[in-house]
Amino acid sequence: MTVSAQKAPIIRKAAPEPEPSDSLYEGRKQIYPQSVSGRFRNIKWGLLIGGMLLYYFLPFVRWDRGPDQPSQAVLVDLANGRFYFFGVEIWPQEVYYITGLLILAAFTLFLMNALAGRVWCGYLCPQTVWTDLFLLIERWTQGERRERLKKAGQPWTLQTVVETALKHVLWLAIAWWTGGAWVLYFADAPTLVKQLATFQAPMEAYVWIGILTFTTYTLAGFAREQVCLYMCPWPRIQAALTDEWALNVTYRVDRGEPRGSVKKAKVLRAEGKPAGDCVDCNQCVVVCPTGVDIRNGLDMGCIQCGLCIDACDNVMSRIGRPTGLIGYDTDNNVERRAQGLAALPPKILRARTLIYIALIAGVAAIMGVSLATRNTLGIDVMHDRNPIYVALSDGSLRNGYTIRALNKHGSARDFKLTLEGLPRGQIEILGQKAEGGAVSVHVEADQTLELRVMVTTPPDAPPPASTPIKLVLTDPKTGEQTTRADFFKGP
């Protein structure tokens, strides 16, 4: 081979180094998501409409609990320390039910992550739902993605001002009603609506409506994907909880590469050369609410909403190629396809998901049994600390207790309070001697009654320094009773 036939060496110029910046943070790139239609978009619309209707109108659902009882189906009654959920009434002493609900919610979130990654983020998270609604209003008032991009760099006109003003008015109206609906869960909804309309509502209601209006308007209207990327901890947490069998939105590299136009792909296929199905149209990117290019692999910004699947399927259908170039798939199948192996069906039931299902079922069963068998009366006992005991002049010993008797029923009730564990001990309430070993306690409907109780032993039967006792509260009509253990103290 002669020197003249040799190829000249290719000299590549180094890319210019970026100018140094004093900022430690990446500047935000404004995202204008394009609307898309398809199966996953329809699922999101259905969940959005159902969730909004439930949130906004649930406070107006009525539930008959009897006379002098609140008739709102779901109510957080802070003034009286009650939480009502249809036929269930939770007292402050039963806060463990709220704990149980939080545990159930956590295990359910873990199960959702094990099945389909960040499916909560993509379909049910309030940030996603309200942002979807705000984007719908933005498209209706200012046009689709292309129109908004054109107007972004243009001088303001009367039409631009009107469209922008209308958008923000509608955003504020939704944000205001979001805050207004929230406070309706803490008071009788029809009454509070009337008070708000006539400016007679408590100041706290207006303050909280203002706070929630501002946060909804800011987070859904302006922060949007920044909440998912920087404010929410769940993307970092879920990455540690997922496994290779979890379904995630995935680009089929084996099908899509090498990319090229439709015309170029046809020529390559005709020549027997490899040609991918991806036509590099970027539709999967422009519909993404967080601006992620799923073709680059899993990204922390991807909320697994499936909109890129709809966009890609629409393009594939138009060019006559099979759909599913982007779809829900597992990391395990991604590796198998890279090795030229066939994909495996999703493994829904596996050790991880079975453990979560068992935990959810166990906690739900415990809470269900506890609710079904719980008492409608209760008793709390607190022993006097100073003095612990009193020695009377005749040699007898006396201990004092503060007792709270709880009546969780909708009508007044008469209880009997008795003492166990101290055979010759006498019990009394403010001078009311025990009759037949019991004292009577009258508690109004759905109330707590605080009592001062004295327990005395005779001088000829001094107890040990500490004797276990039980105070028993009984409803003679139903036979229902509850007990609390304590101690009788002596020298």
Secondary structure as GFF3:
##gff-version 3
##sequence-region A 1 491
A	DSSP	alpha_helix	39	57	.	.	.	ID=ss1
A	DSSP	three_ten_helix	58	60	.	.	.	ID=ss2
A	DSSP	beta_strand	74	77	.	.	.	ID=ss3
A	DSSP	beta_strand	82	85	.	.	.	ID=ss4
A	DSSP	beta_strand	88	90	.	.	.	ID=ss5
A	DSSP	three_ten_helix	92	94	.	.	.	ID=ss6
A	DSSP	alpha_helix	96	116	.	.	.	ID=ss7
A	DSSP	alpha_helix	119	123	.	.	.	ID=ss8
A	DSSP	alpha_helix	126	142	.	.	.	ID=ss9
A	DSSP	alpha_helix	145	152	.	.	.	ID=ss10
A	DSSP	alpha_helix	158	183	.	.	.	ID=ss11
A	DSSP	three_ten_helix	184	186	.	.	.	ID=ss12
A	DSSP	alpha_helix	189	197	.	.	.	ID=ss13
A	DSSP	alpha_helix	203	218	.	.	.	ID=ss14
A	DSSP	pi_helix	219	223	.	.	.	ID=ss15
A	DSSP	alpha_helix	225	226	.	.	.	ID=ss16
A	DSSP	pi_helix	227	231	.	.	.	ID=ss17
A	DSSP	alpha_helix	234	241	.	.	.	ID=ss18
A	DSSP	beta_strand	248	251	.	.	.	ID=ss19
A	DSSP	alpha_helix	253	256	.	.	.	ID=ss20
A	DSSP	alpha_helix	262	270	.	.	.	ID=ss21
A	DSSP	alpha_helix	283	286	.	.	.	ID=ss22
A	DSSP	three_ten_helix	294	296	.	.	.	ID=ss23
A	DSSP	alpha_helix	307	319	.	.	.	ID=ss24
A	DSSP	beta_strand	326	329	.	.	.	ID=ss25
A	DSSP	alpha_helix	331	338	.	.	.	ID=ss26
A	DSSP	alpha_helix	351	373	.	.	.	ID=ss27
A	DSSP	beta_strand	377	383	.	.	.	ID=ss28
A	DSSP	beta_strand	390	391	.	.	.	ID=ss29
A	DSSP	beta_strand	397	407	.	.	.	ID=ss30
A	DSSP	beta_strand	413	420	.	.	.	ID=ss31
A	DSSP	beta_strand	426	429	.	.	.	ID=ss32
A	DSSP	beta_strand	432	433	.	.	.	ID=ss33
A	DSSP	beta_strand	438	443	.	.	.	ID=ss34
A	DSSP	beta_strand	447	457	.	.	.	ID=ss35
A	DSSP	beta_strand	466	474	.	.	.	ID=ss36
A	DSSP	beta_strand	481	489	.	.	.	ID=ss37
###
